[in-house]
Amino acid sequence: MQRLETLLQIRSAFLIVIIFCAAAPQAWAAHWLSAQTGPTTWTYTLQIDPEDNFNISQSTTTITMTGLIGVTSASGPTSSDFNPQPGGILNWTPQVLNGGTKVVWSISGGGTGNFPGVQHVFGFSITAPNAVNGTVSFATSGFQVDSGGPNRDTSGTVAGPAAVGTANAPVPAASSVTLVLMFAGLGIAGAYAAKRRLHDKFRG
C-alpha cells in the first residue's frame, strides 16, 4: 500500500512538471516573416520580441538568406513601428552574393533600445525576375538581451524565390523556317485529302 502511495506521489509530481513546462512562455527570439508582394518580389519583416537587442557582443548583426534562385537585387527596410524609433534602426545594408543564391543584410552600431513590447521593422525585400515561390532558409547573428543576456538568434525557413519559373518567360516567336515547314505540311495534307476524295469518286 505504501509503495502504491509513493508511486502516485511521483506520478503527481511528474504531471505538475509537465503542466508547468507546457504553460511556460516560449523563449523569445528574433523572427523573420515573409510575404510575396508581387510576381518577382518578396518582402520580409523583422519582428523583435520584448527586450531583444542587437550589436551587444559583436559590432555587426546580420540576417542571412540562402537557398535562393536568381536574385538580382535586394533592399533594406522602409519603416518600423518603434515609437519613438531608435536612431539607425533602418540602416540595414543588403548584399546579393553567390550569383543570386544568397542575400545578407547587415547593420553596425545602434540597437533597439530594449523596448518592453513586440516591435517590427518592415520592408526588407528581394527581387528575382525569373523565379517562383518556394521555401528558403534564413539565420540571424547578433541578437541577444542587453547587458550580457541570453542569445536570441534564430534560424528556420520562409517563403522566397526557390525555383526557376516560366510564368514570366517570353513565348519564343516562330521562325520563318518553322512557318514554311508548317504551311508545306498543310499543303501536303490538303493534296492528299483531295486525291483520296477523287479516288473514292471514281471507285464509286
C-alpha positions in Angstrom: 0.0 0.0 0.0 2.8 2.4 0.9 4.5 1.6 -2.4 1.4 2.4 -4.3 1.1 5.8 -2.5 4.7 6.6 -3.3 4.1 5.8 -7.0 1.1 8.0 -7.0 3.0 10.8 -5.4 5.8 10.5 -8.0 3.2 10.5 -10.8 1.5 13.6 -9.5 4.8 15.4 -9.2 5.7 14.4 -12.8 2.3 15.7 -14.1 2.9 19.0 -12.3 6.3 19.4 -14.1 4.7 18.6 -17.4 1.9 21.1 -16.9 4.3 23.8 -15.7 6.5 23.3 -18.8 3.6 23.5 -21.1 2.3 26.7 -19.5 5.8 28.3 -19.5 6.2 31.0 -22.1 8.3 30.1 -25.2 11.8 31.5 -25.4 11.8 34.9 -27.1 13.9 35.4 -30.2 14.0 37.5 -33.4 11.5 36.4 -36.1 11.8 36.7 -39.9 8.4 36.9 -41.5 7.8 36.7 -45.3 5.3 37.7 -47.9 5.4 37.6 -51.7 4.2 41.1 -52.7 4.5 40.6 -56.5 5.3 38.0 -59.1 9.0 38.8 -58.8 9.3 40.5 -55.4 9.4 39.1 -51.8 9.3 41.3 -48.7 10.3 40.5 -45.2 9.5 41.8 -41.7 11.9 41.6 -38.8 9.9 41.0 -35.5 11.9 41.9 -32.4 10.4 40.5 -29.2 10.5 42.2 -25.8 13.9 43.2 -24.6 15.6 41.8 -27.7 18.6 43.8 -28.9 21.5 43.5 -31.3 25.1 44.5 -31.6 25.7 43.9 -27.9 28.5 41.3 -28.1 29.5 41.9 -31.7 29.9 45.0 -33.8 27.7 43.9 -36.7 24.5 41.9 -36.8 23.4 40.0 -39.9 20.3 38.3 -41.4 21.3 35.8 -44.0 19.1 34.1 -46.5 20.3 31.0 -48.5 18.8 28.6 -51.0 17.7 31.4 -53.3 17.4 31.3 -57.0 18.1 34.2 -59.4 18.1 37.2 -57.0 19.1 40.3 -58.9 18.6 43.0 -56.2 17.8 43.5 -52.6 16.8 46.5 -50.4 16.8 47.4 -46.8 13.8 48.1 -44.6 11.5 51.1 -45.2 9.7 51.6 -41.9 9.2 50.4 -38.4 6.5 50.6 -35.6 9.0 51.6 -32.9 7.7 54.7 -31.1 10.0 56.6 -30.7 12.1 55.0 -33.4 15.7 54.3 -32.3 18.3 56.0 -34.5 19.7 53.8 -37.2 17.1 51.0 -36.8 16.5 51.2 -40.6 20.2 51.2 -41.6 20.4 47.6 -42.8 22.7 47.2 -45.8 21.9 44.3 -48.3 24.3 42.3 -50.3 23.4 39.8 -53.1 26.0 37.1 -53.1 27.0 33.8 -54.8 25.3 34.5 -58.1 21.9 35.4 -56.6 21.6 32.4 -54.3 22.4 34.3 -51.0 21.4 37.6 -49.5 22.9 39.1 -46.4 21.6 42.2 -44.6 24.0 43.8 -42.0 23.8 46.6 -39.6 26.5 48.1 -37.4 26.0 50.3 -34.3 22.7 51.2 -32.8 20.3 48.8 -31.3 16.6 48.5 -30.3 16.7 50.3 -27.0 15.3 47.3 -25.2 11.7 48.0 -25.9 9.3 46.2 -23.5 6.9 45.1 -26.2 7.0 43.4 -29.6 8.3 45.7 -32.4 8.7 45.3 -36.2 11.0 46.6 -38.9 9.2 46.4 -42.3 10.1 46.4 -45.9 13.2 44.2 -46.4 12.9 43.0 -50.0 14.5 40.8 -52.7 13.8 40.7 -56.4 14.2 37.6 -58.6 12.6 38.1 -62.0 12.8 34.5 -63.2 12.0 32.6 -60.0 8.9 31.2 -58.4 7.8 31.0 -54.8 9.3 28.2 -52.7 11.0 27.6 -49.3 14.4 29.1 -48.5 16.5 29.3 -45.3 17.4 32.1 -43.0 19.6 32.7 -40.0 20.4 35.7 -37.8 23.6 36.5 -36.0 24.0 39.2 -33.3 20.6 39.3 -31.5 20.6 39.0 -27.7 19.3 40.5 -24.5 21.2 43.6 -23.4 24.0 43.6 -20.8 25.3 40.1 -21.4 21.9 38.5 -21.5 21.0 35.3 -23.4 21.4 34.9 -27.2 18.3 35.4 -29.2 19.4 34.5 -32.6 17.1 32.3 -34.7 17.0 30.3 -37.9 14.5 28.5 -40.0 12.7 28.6 -43.3 10.4 31.1 -45.0 8.9 31.7 -48.5 11.2 33.0 -51.1 12.4 32.6 -54.7 13.4 29.0 -54.7 13.0 27.6 -58.2 13.3 28.8 -61.8 10.0 30.0 -63.1 8.4 30.0 -66.5 5.4 32.3 -66.0 7.4 35.4 -66.9 9.4 33.9 -69.7 8.6 35.3 -73.2 7.0 33.0 -75.7 9.5 32.4 -78.5 8.5 33.8 -81.9 8.0 31.3 -84.7 11.0 31.5 -87.1 10.4 31.8 -90.9 11.7 28.3 -91.4 9.1 27.0 -89.0 6.3 28.8 -90.8 7.4 27.5 -94.2 7.5 23.9 -92.9 4.1 24.3 -91.2 2.4 25.6 -94.4 4.2 23.0 -96.5 2.8 20.3 -94.2 -0.7 21.7 -94.5 -0.4 21.8 -98.3 0.7 18.2 -98.5 -2.1 17.1 -96.2 -4.7 19.0 -98.3 -3.4 17.5 -101.5 -3.6 14.0 -100.1 -7.2 14.6 -98.9 -8.2 15.9 -102.4 -6.5 12.9 -104.1 -8.3 10.5 -101.7 -11.7 12.1 -102.5 -11.1 11.9 -106.2 -10.1 8.2 -105.9 -13.2 7.4 -104.0 -15.4 9.1 -106.5 -14.1 7.1 -109.5 -14.4 3.9 -107.5 -18.0 4.7 -106.7 
